[in-house]
Amino acid sequence: MAQVLEFRLPDLGEGLTEAEVVRWLVEVGDVVAIDQPVVEVETAKAMVEVPCPYGGVVTARFGDEGAELPVGAPLLTVAVGSPVESAGGGVDEDSGTEDSGSGNVLVGYGTGAPPVRRRRVRPEGLKAAAAAVPAAPVEAAGTALARARVQAPAPALSPAPGPGQVQASAPAPVTDAAFGPVAVVSPLVRRLARQHDLDLRRLAGSGPDGLILRADVESAIRSAAEAPVPEPAAAASPAGERVALRGVRGAVADKLARSRREIPDATCWVDADATELMAARAAMNGASGAGAAKVSVLALLARICTAALARYPELNSTVDQEAREIVRLPQVHLGFAAQTDRGLVVPVVRDAHTRTTESIGAEIARLTEAARTGRLTPADLTGGTFTLNNYGVFGVDGSTPIINHPEAAMLGVGRIVPKPWVYEGRLAVRQVVQLSLTFDHRVCDGGTAGGFLRYVADCVEQPALLLRSV
């Protein structure tokens, strides 16, 4: 006999608590295989395709595209198994046993151990079984986060399934941390409450043991309709366009605000003659073979940063506020700011201190392409220890960067442009760049920060200095 299983939004790692539905990859009635991606969601870190740990027929989806769901909220229900009476059944090649689980595909969900034998299920049989299950309605877009936690529709109950029918499990009690259990069994009652934007947690049920009945919901709807509508204030300001701070943009806003609250930052800057750096880059690219990847200015600057951090490790650290300790980190995981259609992201080059300029450049190119296509993983965007911000690509000379919390410093690089410069005692036109360093004043004083920035500027002006640290 077929069985309906509910698949909930899994823990996507990195402490994320919710995700936005970007695109559904399956429709109600589709046959899905074990571990097949069924929905694309956007978290505060990245876009993620979520695979389903069950194989069968999709009987319901929860959440329109654009809806934000908390971890643990229902995503979809799947009818698994094949009723022999109605569809001819499926064939197990070995022992006739059935296994519809996937193992641990993502953090926090799965069906235990990976399957040893996998049952071949005929799609026609599953669709016939799914036809007996009334599909739950799709959530309306923009459903509030609190309602998504407590009002997820449950499959309808069947007191005694007949031949070809699917036995649905009884709905689990719906609870909320602030209000306790919500005594609702009927999905029709929940649907009616959702349609009228009614919070079931605030209703007292008239049924047995406080069960909320349809009459209770209809009474609350009538009371709300009869309530007087308050007049708008006379001096109310005109409403403007509102843009939700969620997803990547919301995560960046939270991190920047926290950085300003917690980090006593300071900024120093210096102009540097980048003519020799640009000449060295041209020579490196000219010496590379046909079809070889070109060395970018960002890759050269990243390599300079790793050399500077080896000399001034105080800036490759973080502050443990509770323990009142500075934690100096042994590895350099170098982040670089990248502007995308989805907002500002900071991909991380792992173990940058062990890489050559070419290796750093190749990894930057890979991460940049992933950022543009929205395929960065949470691991690509976390764990940085120092950030390089090349805002010169926007045509500006200088800035005062905000530190990427919980890091201790960020190097900003302006545009490289021809300017008058005194070179070897004479006025000349040189390629000049402004470098700025924002640092956490708790981890070091101005002398250390100035020494770091001066070393970076010296390497920009004389790239041969890098040979000492190769």
DOTIRO-413785 format. One record per residue (C-alpha): y, z, x. Coordinates in steps of 0.1 Angstrom, whole numbers, padded with zeros to 4 digits, always signed. Each point is the difference from the previous one (the first is absolute). Example, Ala and Ser with C-alpha at 12.3 -4.5 7.8 and 13.67 -1.06 7.14 Angstrom:
% DOTIRO-413785
-0045+0078+0123/+0034-0007+0014/
% end
This chain:
% DOTIRO-413785
+0000+0000+0000/+0035-0009+0013/+0024+0028+0010/+0038+0000+0001/+0014+0014+0032/+0037+0009+0005/+0016-0009+0033/+0031+0020+0009/+0027-0007+0025/-0014+0013+0033/+0018+0020+0027/+0015-0027+0022/+0005+0023+0029/+0031+0013+0019/+0007+0026-0028/+0011-0027-0025/+0000+0013-0036/+0008-0031-0020/+0000-0038+0001/+0016-0028-0020/-0022-0027-0016/+0013-0033+0015/-0027-0025-0011/-0032+0002-0019/-0028-0021+0016/-0024+0002-0029/+0002-0003-0038/-0018+0019-0028/-0034-0017-0004/-0002-0011+0037/-0032+0007+0019/+0008+0019+0032/-0023+0006+0030/-0002+0033+0019/+0029+0004+0024/+0019-0030-0015/+0038+0005+0001/+0012+0005-0036/+0037+0009+0003/+0028-0003+0026/+0022+0031+0002/+0031+0010+0019/+0002+0034+0016/+0029+0016+0019/-0017-0014+0031/-0014-0035-0007/-0016-0024-0025/-0037+0007-0004/-0028-0018-0018/-0022+0026-0017/-0038-0008-0002/-0021+0012-0029/-0031+0020+0009/-0019-0012-0030/-0015-0034-0010/+0001-0011-0036/+0023-0012-0027/+0036+0012-0003/+0004+0016-0034/+0036+0014+0003/+0030+0000+0023/+0026+0028+0002/+0035-0007+0011/+0021-0032-0002/+0014-0017+0031/+0029+0021+0010/-0013+0033-0013/-0002+0029+0024/-0033+0020-0001/-0009+0033+0017/-0030+0004+0022/-0029+0008-0023/+0013-0019-0030/-0024-0025-0017/+0002-0035+0013/-0027-0017-0020/-0034+0005-0016/-0031-0021+0009/-0032-0005-0020/-0029+0002+0025/-0037-0006-0005/-0016-0026-0022/-0017+0007-0034/-0034-0017+0000/-0001-0002-0037/+0032-0020-0004/+0003-0020+0032/-0033-0003+0017/+0009+0026+0027/+0003-0003+0037/-0026-0002+0028/-0004+0025+0028/-0016-0018+0029/-0018+0032+0013/-0006+0029-0022/+0018-0006-0033/+0025+0027+0007/+0037-0005-0006/+0030+0008+0023/+0035-0008-0012/+0020+0020+0026/+0018-0010+0031/+0002+0029+0023/+0034+0013+0013/+0021-0032+0000/+0035+0018+0002/+0009+0036+0006/-0010+0022-0029/-0023-0021-0021/-0034-0017+0000/-0034+0008-0012/-0015+0019+0029/-0023-0016+0024/+0001-0038+0005/-0025-0018-0022/-0034-0009+0015/-0011-0024-0027/+0024-0020-0022/-0009-0011-0035/+0006-0036-0010/+0019+0001-0033/+0003-0030-0022/+0036-0005-0011/-0011-0011-0034/-0018+0032-0006/+0029+0021+0010/+0024-0019-0021/-0022+0005-0030/-0001+0037+0007/+0037+0002+0005/+0006-0017-0033/-0013+0031-0017/+0027+0022+0017/+0035+0000-0016/+0025-0009+0027/+0026+0027+0005/+0036-0013-0002/+0019-0007+0031/+0027+0025+0008/+0036-0012-0007/+0021-0008+0031/+0023+0028+0012/-0022+0028-0013/+0014+0033+0014/-0019+0016+0029/-0006+0032-0019/-0015-0018-0030/-0023-0021+0023/-0015+0033+0012/-0009+0013-0035/-0002-0028-0025/-0025-0024+0015/-0020-0015-0028/-0037+0008-0001/-0029-0023-0012/-0008+0004-0036/-0030+0023-0008/-0031-0012-0018/-0020+0028-0016/-0033-0019+0002/-0001-0033+0018/-0022-0027-0015/-0018-0028+0017/+0023-0019+0024/+0028+0026-0003/+0015+0018+0030/+0000+0037+0002/+0034+0012+0011/+0004+0033+0016/+0020+0027-0018/+0036+0003+0011/+0008+0027+0025/+0027+0026-0010/+0034-0012+0009/+0020+0026+0019/+0035+0003+0014/+0010+0025+0027/+0031+0012-0020/-0013+0000-0035/-0038+0005+0003/-0026-0019-0021/+0010-0027-0025/-0023+0002-0029/-0003-0037-0009/-0033-0019-0006/+0008-0031-0020/+0014-0029+0020/+0017-0011-0032/+0021+0032+0000/+0009-0006+0036/+0010-0036-0006/+0022+0010-0030/+0017+0026+0022/+0006-0025+0028/+0015-0026-0024/+0026+0026-0012/+0006+0015+0035/-0013+0033-0012/-0011+0027+0025/-0033+0014-0012/+0003+0030+0023/+0028+0014-0023/-0020-0002-0032/-0020+0028-0017/-0032-0015-0016/-0011+0010-0035/-0036-0009+0006/-0029+0023+0012/+0009+0019+0032/+0034-0016-0001/-0012-0036+0000/+0029-0024-0004/-0006-0022-0031/+0016-0033-0011/+0018+0020-0027/+0016+0022+0027/+0013-0031+0018/+0013-0017-0031/+0018+0032-0010/+0017+0002+0034/+0010-0036-0002/+0017+0006-0034/+0018+0030+0013/+0014-0019+0029/+0011-0028-0023/+0019+0024-0023/+0017+0019+0029/+0038-0008+0003/+0010-0023+0028/+0027+0015+0023/+0032-0019+0002/+0007-0014+0035/+0027+0017+0020/+0035-0016-0004/+0006-0001+0037/-0034-0012+0011/+0001-0023+0030/-0013-0036-0004/-0036-0004+0009/-0008-0020+0031/-0031-0017+0012/-0028+0025+0010/-0025-0008+0027/-0030+0023+0002/-0005+0017+0034/-0038-0004+0002/-0026-0016+0021/+0012-0009+0035/+0037+0003-0008/-0006+0035-0014/-0020+0011+0030/+0027-0012+0024/+0027+0018-0020/-0019+0032+0001/-0007-0002+0037/+0036-0008+0009/+0013+0028-0022/-0024+0024+0016/+0011-0011+0035/+0036+0007-0008/-0008+0034-0015/-0023+0012+0028/+0010-0017+0033/+0032+0009+0018/+0004-0035+0015/+0025-0014+0025/+0007-0035+0011/+0010-0015+0034/+0005-0037+0008/+0007-0023+0029/+0007-0038+0005/-0024-0018+0023/+0000-0034+0017/-0032-0017-0014/+0004-0033+0019/-0028+0007+0025/-0023+0012-0028/+0005-0032-0019/-0006-0020+0032/-0032+0019+0007/-0012-0007-0036/+0007-0037+0004/-0019+0000+0033/-0030+0018-0015/-0002-0024-0029/+0005-0030+0023/-0029+0011+0021/-0024+0004-0029/-0023-0028-0009/+0003-0023-0029/-0007+0017-0033/+0003+0035+0015/+0019+0026-0021/+0036+0004+0011/+0013+0033+0013/+0026+0014-0024/+0031+0020+0009/-0014+0028-0022/-0032+0001+0020/+0020+0003+0033/+0021+0028-0015/-0031+0018-0012/-0015-0002+0035/+0032+0015+0014/-0002+0028-0026/-0035+0010+0011/+0011+0001+0036/+0030+0021-0009/-0021+0024-0020/-0023+0005+0030/+0030+0013+0019/+0015+0020-0029/-0030+0013-0021/+0023+0024-0018/+0010-0028-0024/-0037-0008-0008/-0004+0032-0020/+0003+0017-0033/+0012+0035-0012/-0024+0024-0017/+0026+0018-0022/-0023+0028-0012/-0013+0008+0035/+0034-0006+0016/-0016-0021+0026/+0007-0034+0016/-0032-0021+0001/+0000-0026+0028/-0024-0028-0008/-0022-0016+0026/-0003-0034-0016/+0029-0024-0008/-0005-0016-0034/+0031-0022-0002/+0014-0008-0034/+0024-0029-0006/+0022-0006-0030/-0008-0031-0021/+0019-0012-0030/-0021-0015-0027/+0004-0011-0037/-0015+0033-0010/+0025+0020+0021/+0002+0015+0035/-0034+0009+0016/-0008+0013+0034/-0034-0013+0013/-0014+0018+0030/-0014-0014+0033/-0028+0024+0009/-0003+0012+0036/+0030-0021+0011/+0001+0018+0034/-0033-0016+0010/+0009-0035-0010/+0016-0029+0020/+0030-0019-0013/-0022-0028-0013/-0023+0025-0018/+0030+0018-0016/+0014-0034-0010/-0033-0011-0016/-0003+0032-0020/+0037-0002-0011/-0007-0035-0013/-0031+0010-0019/+0017+0030-0016/+0031-0020-0009/-0021-0027-0018/-0019+0027-0018/+0034+0016-0011/+0013-0033-0013/-0031-0006-0021/-0002+0036-0012/-0034+0006+0016/+0009+0029+0022/-0025+0029-0003/+0011+0037-0002/-0014+0004+0036/+0023-0028+0012/+0031+0019-0013/-0008+0036+0011/-0003+0020+0032/+0030-0014+0019/+0015+0022+0028/+0031-0021+0009/+0018-0028-0019/+0017-0032+0013/+0026-0015-0024/+0013-0035+0007/+0028-0002-0025/+0016-0027+0021/-0020-0026-0021/+0025+0008-0028/+0029-0012+0021/+0014+0035+0008/+0009+0015+0033/-0006+0037-0005/-0012+0027-0023/-0009+0037-0001/-0037+0000-0010/-0016+0027-0021/-0030+0015+0017/-0034-0009-0016/-0012+0035-0009/-0019+0018+0015/+0008-0019+0033/+0026+0012+0024/+0019-0032+0009/+0007-0036-0008/+0014-0027+0022/+0023-0025-0017/+0007-0035+0014/+0030-0022-0011/+0003-0037+0003/+0001-0016+0034/+0032-0022+0002/+0021-0016+0027/+0029+0023+0010/+0024+0004+0029/-0015+0023+0026/+0008+0010+0035/-0028-0013+0021/-0001+0004+0038/+0037+0008+0000/+0010-0030-0020/+0006-0006-0037/-0028-0021-0015/-0016-0008-0033/-0033+0019-0003/-0025+0007-0027/+0009+0035-0012/-0019+0024-0023/+0009+0034-0013/-0028+0026+0001/+0002+0033-0020/-0023+0030+0001/-0002+0025-0028/-0019+0031+0010/-0010+0034-0014/+0022+0025+0019/-0027+0026-0004/-0024-0018+0024/+0025-0007+0028/+0036+0001+0010/+0025-0028+0007/-0010-0002+0037/-0036-0010-0009/+0011-0024-0028/+0026-0016+0023/-0025-0004+0028/-0025-0017-0023/+0027-0024-0014/+0013-0007+0035/-0035-0009+0012/-0005-0024-0029/+0034-0016+0007/-0009-0004+0037/-0033-0017-0008/+0018-0023-0024/+0024-0009+0028/-0026-0001+0027/-0035-0007-0015/-0016+0002+0035/+0003+0038-0004/-0029-0002-0023/-0023-0010+0029/+0002+0036+0012/-0018+0012-0031/-0026-0027-0003/
% end
